[in-house]
Amino acid sequence: MSKQETQINFSDILENMIENDSVFASEIHHDHNIEWSSDIEPMHLSYLLGTLDIDSTPPVLGLKNPYLKYKKTIVIPDHKLAHSEQSAFELINFYLPQPAPLTKNFNMTQLKRAYKKAALRAHPDCGGTHERFLQLKSGCELLVAFLNSIK
């Protein structure tokens, strides 16, 4: 801005539009900023409210979601594994990090994720042996066949 130009705010532009347009003037007949008791203009406040991430706001303490009592929890029973399947399951869990082992009621997605993590540790390029990697691969194929048979 040059020194000769004056700074025009939003309310001046709105008043100018209302004076020039008689249809628009009939719809708006009072100033919305009269009752506003804040340093922040309403338009700026609406912009700030629009930029809030509502999902990340912390929940109010003491209030619970009333719809949670209708939520159904499905309990999946543990798989009954044969001896060879049990040894394949234990081999995958041996190579997985301890905080997140594969549970007994695993599904296909969990098995694939666990196999990928275990394969990274058992692979010969990452410090494992070729024989262990092949055992892990055949064990995973055995468990995939087991999951496909129970569908």
C-alpha positions, 0 to 999 in steps of 0.5 A: 500500500502506498502512503496516499491509500487509506486502509478500508475495513470489511464493515466499510465495504459492506456499508458501501455495498448496502447503500449501492444495492437497494435489494440487498439493503432491504434484506440487511437493516442493522449493523451486526457488529453493534452488539459484539463485545470483543476485539475479534470481528465476527468474520475473523472469528468464523474463520478461526472456528472453521480452522479448528480441528474438532476431532482433536479437541479433548473430551470434556471430563465426566461426560460419556458418549451415550451411544457407547452403551449400544455398541456391540463388542464381538468376541472372536474365539481363539483358533484351534490349531493343529500341531504343525499350525501351532509351530508355525504360529509360534515361529512367527511370534518368535520373530515379532517384537514382544509388545505386539505378538500375533494373538490366537484369534488372528485374521488374514490382515493381522497375519499378513502384517505379522508375517511382513514384520517377522520376515524383516527379522528372519531375512538373510540380508537382515541378519537371519538365515536362509533356512529360517526364512524358508521355514517362516514362509512355509509356516505363513503359507500353512496359516493362510491355508488354515484361515482360508479353510475356516471361511 
